[in-house]
Amino acid sequence: MRLTVGDLESSGPETIPLAPLSNILATFDHQPGAVISLLERTQEAYGYLPPEVLTEISRCTRIPLHQLYAQFKLHRGGRPRSPRGRLTQLN
């Protein structure tokens, strides 16, 4: 199954580019146990984990958003942070 990144509606004045995520998801392609690697590569590409990107990862992988967040938090021992140091809020 090929993963694609769908169109996201802008939730604010700044739109997050999804091209880097599309490339990362193409290499992931539902590999078992690769969720942490997927999240780490995404964080490297964006400098943090934007909420829009986490939502798109959840949609494409069919992994609930709360599970992605929990896995990342347990693995990294922290929370995703924005470039300004503010916590990323998951709805």
SVG drawing of the C-alpha trace seen along z (x, -y; Angstrom):
<svg xmlns="http://www.w3.org/2000/svg" viewBox="-9 -35 26 41">
<polyline fill="none" stroke="black" stroke-width="0.4" points="0.0,0.0 1.4,-3.3 1.1,-6.1 0.3,-9.6 -0.1,-12.9 -3.5,-14.5 -4.3,-18.2 -4.5,-19.8 -6.5,-22.9 -4.5,-25.7 -5.2,-26.2 -3.4,-29.5 -1.4,-32.1 1.5,-29.7 1.1,-26.6 3.5,-23.6 5.0,-22.2 4.2,-18.5 6.7,-17.6 9.3,-16.4 6.7,-14.2 5.6,-12.7 9.2,-11.5 9.5,-10.1 6.2,-8.3 7.2,-6.8 10.2,-5.1 8.2,-4.0 5.5,-2.1 4.0,-0.3 7.2,1.4 6.6,3.1 8.3,1.4 9.4,-1.6 7.1,-4.2 9.8,-5.6 12.1,-5.9 9.3,-7.6 8.7,-10.1 12.5,-10.8 13.0,-11.4 10.0,-13.7 11.4,-15.6 14.8,-15.9 13.1,-17.3 11.0,-19.9 13.0,-20.6 10.0,-19.6 6.8,-17.7 4.1,-20.1 0.5,-19.1 -0.6,-19.2 2.2,-16.8 1.4,-14.4 -2.2,-14.4 -1.2,-13.6 1.1,-10.7 -1.8,-9.4 -4.1,-9.5 -1.6,-7.9 -0.5,-5.1 -3.9,-4.6 -2.2,-4.8 -4.3,-6.8 -2.8,-10.2 -2.7,-9.5 -0.6,-6.3 1.9,-8.2 2.3,-10.8 2.6,-8.2 5.3,-6.2 7.3,-9.3 7.0,-10.6 8.0,-7.2 10.9,-6.8 12.3,-10.3 11.4,-11.0 9.8,-14.3 7.3,-16.1 7.4,-17.4 8.3,-21.1 7.8,-23.9 10.8,-26.0 9.9,-28.6 10.0,-26.1 6.2,-26.0 4.6,-22.6 2.8,-21.1 -0.8,-20.7 -2.6,-17.7 -6.3,-18.0"/>
</svg>
